[in-house]
């Protein structure tokens, strides 16, 4: 971090960027903020790119993807966990720790999102948001990412666990606006999705794009209509669409005890398994 940028000054800048802004409700709740980081901090983000020393790990390997009910090439997405620590030069490591502390420490940024869009949290969680332990019960993740040519994501609404997602564009030059996050709407206006599965691009139309431009940011909130996607990356993009993602989730089994759908939070991305008994053995067959 620069000699003047600290957790406090970084938070002051970010809070000012959200002052007076309102969430766009359609086609699904989202908010775009440009110039998210101070200029000197953004220059450091480009200079201290962790992928210069670390190729990152696949979000899901190619072999693991064969077991899933979606074709998104997650093996083309490489990421480095900023919470778990990573091998880097001391200056780089200190920089990213300060950045992480500013956003995640004391759930500061999540609480800023609550102040920015209280209606969403109050409708989804009710009086649970008043519980002093509420924020500590949620889970979060934060990582930098890059995308190799051939990467894309079909329209989806994220898993039922997701509360909100932030995408930070770390472009180092203009000209790649269309490779940002697309907010799409189904051509059939009666279509909704609880989450997990990805869908065909042809069944949706692009409503707006959170552009992949320098220092751009978007936050979007999980709903049954929060469809978003990324177009196919047909060519190499400078720094391989370098960016960062921060997300908050409910715990694995969910925040609440559901009386009608106790399995709502279960992972449905895996292909169903058919189990057969034959010759004294159990055979498992993945059903695509």
C-alpha positions in Angstrom: 0.0 0.0 0.0 1.2 3.5 -0.6 2.7 5.5 2.2 -0.5 7.4 2.8 -3.2 4.7 2.2 -4.3 2.8 5.3 -7.3 0.8 6.2 -9.0 3.9 7.5 -8.2 6.1 4.4 -9.2 3.3 2.1 -12.5 2.9 3.8 -13.1 6.6 3.8 -12.7 6.7 0.0 -14.9 3.7 -0.6 -17.7 4.9 1.6 -17.6 8.3 -0.2 -18.0 6.5 -3.5 -21.3 4.9 -2.3 -22.6 8.1 -0.8 -26.0 9.0 -2.3 -26.0 6.0 -4.7 -29.1 3.8 -5.1 -29.3 0.2 -6.3 -30.7 -0.3 -9.8 -33.6 -2.8 -9.4 -33.9 -4.1 -13.0 -33.3 -6.5 -14.5 -32.0 -7.6 -11.1 -30.7 -5.6 -8.1 -27.2 -4.3 -8.8 -25.0 -1.2 -8.5 -22.0 -0.1 -10.6 -19.3 2.2 -9.0 -16.5 3.6 -11.1 -13.1 4.7 -9.7 -13.7 2.4 -6.8 -10.2 2.6 -5.4 -8.1 5.7 -5.0 -5.8 6.2 -8.0 -2.6 5.5 -6.1 -4.1 2.2 -4.7 -5.3 1.2 -8.2 -1.8 1.7 -9.6 -0.5 -0.6 -6.9 -3.2 -3.2 -7.7 -1.8 -3.3 -11.3 1.8 -3.3 -10.2 1.4 -5.9 -7.5 -0.5 -8.4 -9.7 -0.2 -11.7 -7.8 -0.3 -13.6 -11.1 3.1 -12.3 -12.0 4.5 -14.8 -9.5 1.7 -17.3 -9.1 -0.4 -18.9 -11.9 -3.3 -19.5 -9.5 -5.5 -22.6 -9.1 -8.4 -23.7 -11.2 -11.8 -22.9 -9.6 -12.9 -26.4 -10.8 -10.6 -28.8 -12.6 -11.5 -30.1 -16.1 -11.9 -33.7 -14.7 -14.1 -32.5 -11.9 -16.3 -30.5 -14.4 -17.2 -33.8 -16.0 -19.2 -34.6 -12.9 -21.3 -31.5 -13.1 -24.5 -30.5 -14.8 -23.1 -27.4 -16.5 -20.5 -26.8 -19.2 -18.9 -23.6 -17.9 -15.1 -24.0 -18.4 -14.1 -23.2 -14.8 -10.7 -24.7 -15.4 -10.0 -21.6 -17.5 -10.5 -19.4 -14.5 -7.5 -19.2 -12.3 -7.7 -17.6 -8.8 -5.6 -16.8 -5.8 -7.3 -16.8 -2.4 -6.6 -13.5 -0.6 -7.9 -14.8 2.7 -5.8 -17.9 2.9 -2.5 -16.1 2.2 -0.2 -16.8 -0.8 3.5 -16.8 -1.5 4.6 -13.3 -2.5 7.3 -10.7 -1.9 6.8 -8.9 1.5 5.7 -5.6 -0.1 3.1 -7.3 -2.2 1.8 -9.5 0.6 1.5 -6.4 2.9 -0.4 -4.5 0.2 -3.0 -7.2 -0.3 -3.4 -7.8 3.4 -4.2 -4.1 3.9 -6.7 -4.3 1.1 -8.3 -7.4 2.5 -8.4 -6.0 6.0 -10.1 -2.8 4.7 -12.9 -4.7 3.0 -13.4 -7.8 5.2 -12.2 -6.7 8.7 -15.2 -6.5 11.1 -17.4 -7.3 8.0 -17.1 -3.6 7.3 -17.9 -3.8 3.6 -20.9 -6.2 4.2 -22.3 -3.6 6.6 -21.8 -0.9 4.0 -23.8 -3.0 1.6 -26.6 -3.3 4.3 -26.7 0.5 4.6 -26.7 0.9 0.9 -29.5 -1.5 0.3 -31.3 -2.3 3.6 -34.5 -3.4 2.0 -32.9 -6.5 0.5 -31.4 -7.7 3.7 -34.5 -7.0 5.7 -36.8 -8.8 3.3 -34.5 -11.8 3.0 -33.4 -12.1 6.6 -36.1 -10.3 8.6 -35.2 -9.4 12.2 -32.2 -11.7 12.1 -30.3 -8.7 10.8 -30.8 -7.1 14.2 -29.0 -10.0 16.0 -25.5 -8.9 17.1 -24.1 -12.3 15.7 -25.7 -11.9 12.3 -22.7 -10.9 10.3 -20.4 -13.4 12.0 -22.8 -16.2 11.0 -22.4 -15.4 7.3 -19.4 -16.7 5.3 -17.3 -14.8 2.8 -14.7 -15.3 0.2 -12.2 -12.9 -1.6 -9.8 -13.8 -4.4 -8.1 -12.3 -7.4 -8.8 -14.0 -10.7 -7.8 -14.2 -14.3 -9.5 -15.8 -17.3 -7.9 -17.7 -20.2 -9.1 -17.5 -23.8 -12.2 -19.7 -24.2 -13.7 -18.8 -20.8 -17.4 -17.9 -20.5 -20.3 -18.3 -18.1 -23.8 -19.0 -19.1 -26.7 -17.1 -17.5 -27.3 -18.1 -13.9 -28.4 -16.7 -10.6 -25.8 -18.2 -8.3 -26.5 -20.8 -5.6 -29.2 -20.3 -3.0 -26.6 -19.6 -0.4 -25.3 -16.4 -2.1 -26.2 -13.1 -0.5 -24.3 -10.7 -2.7 -21.3 -10.7 -5.1 -18.8 -8.0 -5.9 -16.8 -8.1 -9.1 -13.8 -5.7 -9.4 -12.4 -5.0 -12.9 -8.6 -4.6 -12.9 -8.2 -3.7 -16.5 -5.0 -1.9 -17.3 -6.2 -0.4 -20.6 -9.6 0.5 -22.2 -11.2 -1.3 -25.1 -12.6 -4.4 -23.5 -15.9 -3.0 -22.1 -18.0 -5.9 -23.5 -16.1 -8.5 -21.4 -17.6 -7.2 -18.2 -20.5 -8.9 -16.3 -23.6 -9.0 -18.4 -26.9 -8.6 -16.6 -29.4 -10.6 -18.7 -33.1 -11.2 -18.6 -34.9 -14.3 -19.8 -36.8 -14.0 -23.1 -39.6 -15.8 -21.4 -40.5 -13.3 -18.6 -42.0 -16.0 -16.5 -38.6 -17.8 -16.1 -36.9 -17.7 -12.7 -34.2 -19.9 -11.1 -33.3 -20.7 -7.5 -29.7 -21.2 -8.6 -27.0 -23.8 -9.2 -27.6 -24.5 -12.9 -26.3 -22.4 -15.9 -28.5 -21.8 -18.9 -28.2 -21.2 -22.7 -27.3 -17.7 -23.8 -29.9 -17.9 -26.6 -32.7 -18.0 -24.0 -31.7 -14.6 -22.6 -31.1 -11.0 -23.8 -28.4 -8.6 -22.4 -30.0 -5.7 -20.5 -26.8 -4.0 -19.4 -23.1 -4.6 -18.8 -20.9 -3.7 -15.9 -18.0 -2.8 -18.2 -14.6 -4.4 -17.9 -12.7 -1.0 -17.7 -10.1 0.2 -15.3 -11.1 0.4 -11.7 -14.7 -0.5 -12.2 -16.8 -2.3 -9.6 -20.3 -3.9 -9.5 -22.2 -5.5 -6.7 -25.3 -7.6 -7.3 -27.7 -9.3 -4.9 -29.0 -12.8 -5.1 -32.6 -13.2 -6.2 -34.4 -15.7 -8.4 -34.1 -13.2 -11.3 -30.4 -12.2 -10.8 -29.3 -13.7 -14.1 -25.8 -12.7 -15.2 -23.2 -14.1 -17.5 -19.9 -13.4 -19.2 -19.5 -13.6 -23.0 -17.1 -16.0 -24.6 -13.6 -14.7 -24.5 -12.4 -15.5 -28.0 -9.0 -13.9 -27.8 -6.3 -13.1 -25.3 -7.2 -10.0 -23.1 -4.4 -8.0 -21.6 -3.6 -9.5 -18.2 -6.2 -12.2 -18.9 -9.2 -10.3 -17.6 -7.5 -9.7 -14.3 -9.9 -8.8 -11.5 -11.1 -9.7 -8.0 -14.2 -11.2 -6.5 -15.7 -10.7 -3.1 -18.9 -12.6 -2.0 -21.0 -13.3 1.1 -23.0 -16.5 1.6 -25.2 -18.1 4.1 -23.6 -21.1 5.9 -23.6 -24.4 4.1 -26.9 -25.6 5.6 -28.4 -22.2 5.4 -29.1 -19.5 8.0 -32.5 -20.8 8.9 -34.3 -24.1 9.5 -36.7 -24.3 6.6 -40.1 -26.0 7.4 -41.0 -26.8 3.8 -37.8 -27.2 1.8 -35.1 -28.4 4.2 -32.9 -29.4 1.2 -33.1 -26.0 -0.6 -29.4 -25.2 0.2 -28.1 -28.6 -1.0 -25.7 -28.5 -4.0 -27.5 -29.5 -7.2 -24.6 -28.9 -9.6 -23.5 -32.5 -9.4 -25.0 -35.0 -11.9 -27.5 -37.3 -10.3 -26.0 -40.7 -9.4 -27.9 -43.9 -10.1 -26.9 -46.7 -7.7 -27.5 -50.3 -8.7 -26.9 -53.5 -6.8 -25.4 -56.3 -8.9 -23.4 -59.4 -8.0 -23.0 -58.3 -4.4 -21.6 -54.9 -5.3 -23.0 -51.4 -5.6 -22.4 -49.7 -8.9 -22.6 -45.9 -9.3 -23.5 -44.4 -12.6 -23.4 -40.6 -13.2 -26.5 -39.6 -15.1 -25.9 -36.6 -17.4 
